[in-house]
């Protein structure tokens, strides 16, 4: 009788251990940090500013894009973020102390001309916060097929063609002209 009690306790312990032992070996999904939206988070370990939910909404041909995201300054001093893409002039965004700039919501998104990246791809962008060396991140390029991104698609800017030999009007000097009678 005693052996049956010991055997049932041992079997119960093995079943309990088998059913709950997985949590000891596998990482818990709730402890893994990830961006909860379509963009990515960028943090420069040496700089004061951080970027949250950064992504680009581009035209169908990928020639023009709008960089969308939030730039957060958790410090007590004003700071700048320099955003650089290969072959494109850098953008500089200044964020006041303790403030957040939401590109595409509270502020205009950063318009990237000559993006040359189709929706569905990623673009390597260098984010430099303050005097730090900065960090690179692969930023996703999206299209406006989802209703909440439709307003963020940049409008196609058609270049204005100016003929090479445009006549320039010559101003007349009325002070030295003699009145005609």
WONOR-V707793 format. One record per backbone hydrogen bond with DSSP energy under -1.0 kcal/mol. CO is the residue of the C=O (numbers start at 0). NH is the residue of the N-H. If there is no record, write none. Layout:
co=CO nh=NH
co=CO nh=NH
This chain:
co=0 nh=4
co=1 nh=5
co=2 nh=6
co=3 nh=7
co=4 nh=8
co=5 nh=9
co=6 nh=10
co=7 nh=11
co=8 nh=12
co=9 nh=13
co=10 nh=14
co=11 nh=15
co=12 nh=16
co=13 nh=17
co=14 nh=18
co=15 nh=19
co=16 nh=20
co=19 nh=22
co=20 nh=23
co=21 nh=25
co=27 nh=30
co=28 nh=31
co=39 nh=53
co=41 nh=50
co=49 nh=71
co=50 nh=41
co=51 nh=69
co=53 nh=39
co=54 nh=67
co=55 nh=141
co=56 nh=65
co=58 nh=61
co=61 nh=116
co=62 nh=114
co=63 nh=58
co=64 nh=111
co=65 nh=56
co=66 nh=109
co=67 nh=54
co=68 nh=102
co=69 nh=51
co=70 nh=100
co=71 nh=49
co=74 nh=97
co=78 nh=94
co=79 nh=129
co=80 nh=92
co=81 nh=127
co=82 nh=90
co=83 nh=125
co=84 nh=87
co=90 nh=82
co=92 nh=80
co=94 nh=78
co=95 nh=98
co=98 nh=72
co=100 nh=70
co=101 nh=104
co=101 nh=106
co=102 nh=68
co=106 nh=103
co=109 nh=66
co=111 nh=64
co=117 nh=120
co=120 nh=140
co=122 nh=138
co=124 nh=136
co=125 nh=83
co=126 nh=134
co=127 nh=81
co=128 nh=131
co=134 nh=126
co=136 nh=124
co=138 nh=122
co=139 nh=55
co=140 nh=119
co=141 nh=57
co=145 nh=148
co=148 nh=151
co=171 nh=173
